[in-house]
Amino acid sequence: MTWRSATVVLCSPALPDHVPAAALSVVRGAEHVYTAAGLPDPLRAALDAKPAPHPDELTRQSGVVLLACDAGESGAAELIAEGATVIEAPAPPLERAVEVMDRLRSPGGCPWDGAQTHESLRRYLVEETYELLEAIEDGDRTALREELGDVLLQVLFHARVAAEHDADAFDIDEVATQLVTKLVGRHPYLFTGVGRVDSAEQQQVSWEELKQQEKQRESLVDGVALGQPAAALAGKLGQRTGRAGVPFDLIPGGADDGSRLFRIAAAAARTGTDAEGSLRAVAKDFAERVREAERAARAAGRDPAELDADGWRDFWPVSPA
């Protein structure tokens, strides 16, 4: 029956209202365009297509294009068995990424990937997050794209490991569903028309208030990640307590280095400064100055490892005016 030039277009189940680009010219030139059950009505209307007739009638017609989501659907299966051309939508990259992760973790997959746990993966999540942060700070768009992928890998990895738990298992779809629910719930003025937000500052306050209600937290410092870098932690605590009206004179006032550093970071956060980011910027600039001084010393025939205090001063780069 190949002389009948039938074509089956398999749309992605994740995007059933999208026609694969490779199929558009075929659909436009077809004598008869049909859609299988399950495809959205707007797509049928846009293509001026008709609901698919009985498979016996489909296989008797020429110039037929049938759009379906599954090759096993009624009509699609019969046309394919008769030799119809199949044009399949490529899997969305995110869906493909999930499939690849499933393959890596499945029996017969990668031994290393299959052996990982939430605990063993912790170090990689931290490392990849800092590499992403560095790409952002450097303004390196190529590295940014790569590092975002590496962080996404960690999310996919942890979700797959979670799906294998005997108790309280969940998968990436549940993770995404909970994220959508959170984003919609934290922006009611956009999705339900309730309330109004006119500025980024007002949205931040609204976000925190809604979070407090959702989590039913007993303390304003509940939910602060105590494992984050110390400057970021001090800044977060300073920000949270500042919004709640905790006076600054209650911030730790000791003369020890820890207390003084805490006060600086907390005070910076209350004025809208990112203490962690500011400190990282100064540290990275200092590291670059060390390298410049070392290069200058080598150019002058000196070994940087043998420089004394005066030697370092001699080769130290001049600060920009």
N, C-alpha and C positions, 0 to 999 in steps of 0.2 A: 504493500500500500504506500510505499515511499513516494510514488508518483503524485500522490495527492498533496505533497508539500505541506504537511501539517507541522506545526511548531507548538511545543509546550514551553511556556515561560514560567519558571519557578521563582516566585517572589520570596523574599526572606520572611520567615514567620515573625521576626522581630520588627520588620518594616513592611507590613503587608500592603501598604498603600503606595509603595515605591516600585516602579518598573525598572528592571535592570537596564542600564544605558545601552547595552549591546542589543536589546530587544526592541528598542523604540522604532527603528526603521522597519522592522518586520511587522510590528503591530500596525503601523501606519499603512503598510502596503497590503494587508491581509484582506481577503474577501469577507471572512467571517471572524469576528473577535468575540470570544466567550470568556466568562470568568466562572471559576468553580465556587462552590459554596464556601463561605468563610471569608472571602475577600470583601473589603469594605464597599458599601454602596457608592460613596463618593468616587472611588477609583473606577467603578463600572460606568458611572455617569460621565466621568472625564474622558473615558476611552470610547464612549458610545457603544459599550459592549452589552451583550445579552447573557443571561444566566445559561450555563452550559446545558444542552439537551442531553438526552440519554446517550450513553457511549456508542450504541449501535448507530445512531444518527450522526454522531461526530465523525466516526470513522468512514462514513459514506460521503462526506463533504470534502471538497478540495479548498485549498487556500485557507485552512483553519488555523487560528491561533487561540490557544487555551491558556489562560493565566490561572495558576494555582499556587498553593504554598507547599504542597507535598506531592512527590512523584507517584505516591501510592493512592492518591485520591481518585474517586470515580471519574472516568473520562481521561484524566492524565495517564493513568496506568495503561489503559487500552490504546491510546494514541502512541505512547512510547513503545508498547509491544509491537505496534504496526510499523515502527521505524521512524517515528516523528523526530524532528530535530529538537533537542533540549537546550534551552538557554537558561542558565541558573544564575541567580543573584549571588555575588560573592558574599561570604559571611562578613558582617560588620567587624571591623578590626577588634573591638572590645570583646565581641562574642568569640572571635577566633583566638584571642588571648586566653580566654577562659578554657577553650577547648585544648589549647596547648598545655596549660597548667594541669588540666585533668589528665592528659597523656603522660606528662612527666611524673605525676604522683601515682598513676595506675600500675598494677602488676606488670612487670616487663618494661617499665619506664626507666627513668634515670635513678640509679641507686642512691646518689647523693640527695637528690630532691625528695625521694621517697623516705629518706631517713630523718628529715628535718621535723622539728617540733616548734611550737610557739616560742619556747624558751631558747632553743638553739638559733632561732632567727632574729632574736632581739638585737644583737650586735649589728646585723646587716641593715635593719631598719634605721638604727641610729646613724650608721655610716652613710647610707644613701640619702638620708634627710640632710645631713651636713653637706654632702656633695651638691645637693640641689640648692641649698642656701648659698654655697660658694658661687655656683653658676649665676644665681640671681644677682649677687653682689658684684660679680665681674661683668655683668651685662653680656654674657656669652650665650647667644640665642641657640647655637648648635648644641652646646653642653646642656642648656636648659631643657631642650626637647629630650635629650638622652636621659638626663637625670630624673625628669618627670616620669619617664617610662620605667626607670629602675625603682622609683617609689611606688608606682602602680603595681609593679611586680610583687612588691612586699605585701600590698593589700590583697592581691589575688592569691598569693601563697598562704597567707594567714587564713583567708576565707576558705580555701580548699582544705587546709588542715582542720579547721573548725567543723567542716562538713563531715569529717571522718570520726568525730567524737561519738562515743556511745551515748552519752547524756548531753543534753542541751546543745545538740548539733544545729548549725545554721550554715547557709551557703552565701555566695556572693550576691544572689538575687535578694536575699533577706537583708543583707547589708545595704544594698542600694535602695530597697524599699523603705528601710528605716531612715536613710538619709533624706529621701524625698519627703517623707512625713515630717521630719524635723525642719527642713527648709521651708515647707509650706506653712507649718505651724508657727515658725518664728517670723514669718512675713505675712500676717493675716491681712494687712491692708492691701496687699497685692493679689491675694488669692480668694479672699472672702469679702473684701470691701469693708472690713471692720477696722476702725481706727485710722490714724493718719500719721505719716512720718515725713518730715520736711527736711531733715538733715542727717548726715552720717552719724553725728553725735547722738541724735535722738534715737536712731536705729540701734546704736550700740547699747544704749540704756534699755531700750525695749527688749533687745535680745537677752540681756542679762536677767531682766525681770521675768520674761517668759521661761527662761532656762530654770530659774529658781523655782517657779511654779511647777514645771514639768518634773523636775528631780525631787521636789518636796524636800529640799535641803534644810537642815536645821541651822547651819552656820553660813555666813557669807564667804567663808574661806573653803567651804566644802567644794570639791571639784577642782581645786587648784592642783595641778600636777607637781607634786613635791620632788619628782625625779628630774625636773628640767634644770638647766644650768643655773647656778646660784644667782647671777645678776638678773636673769629673766624671772626667776622665782621671786626675788625681792621686789622687782618691778611690778609683777602681777599682784603681789600682796599689797604693795603700796597703792596700786590703782583700785583694787577692790575695796580696801578700807577707806580710801579717799572718797569714793562714791557713796559709801555708807555713812560718811560724816565722822569717822574716827579721827580725832585731832592729831596733828603731826607730832605734838609733844609726847604722845604715847608710843611713838616709834622708838625702838631700842636706842638708848642714849649713852651706852657705855663707851669708854675710851679705847677699847680694844679694836683691832683692825676690822674684825668681822662686823661689829656694830657700826663703825664708820662707813664701811662699804655698803652695808644694808641701807643706811640713811640716804646715801648718795643715790642708790638705785631706786629706792622708794620715792624719793623726792622728784627724781627725773620722770618717773612714770606718772606722777600726779600732775605734771606740767605737759604731759603728752609726748615725752621723749622716750624712745626705746633704748633703755639702758644697755641691754644685751647687744643690740645692733651698734650702738655708739661705741661701746667698749671693743667690740670686734673690729670696727673700722680703725680705731686707734691702734689696736694690736697688729692688724695687718699692715698698716702704714709703717709701724715701727720695724716689723720684720723686713719689709722692703728696704728700709734705710740701712739695716744691718747688712743686707746683701750688697747694697750700693757701696758701703764703706769697704766691704771685703773685696769687691771688684776693683775699687780704686787702689787699695793696698797692693793687690796682685799686679796691677798695671804699673805700679811704682817699684816692683821687684820685692815687695815685702810679703811675708807669710802672715795672714790674718791671725793664725793661731798663736803668734809670738808678739802681737800688739799689746802694749800696756795701755794705761788710761790715756796718756798723752797721745799715743799712737792712734787710738780710736778717735780722739778728738780731731787729730790732723786730717783723717780721711772721712770724717762724718759729713754726709751731704748737707748743704746749706738749705735751711727751711725756706719755702717760697714766701715772698713778701705778702 
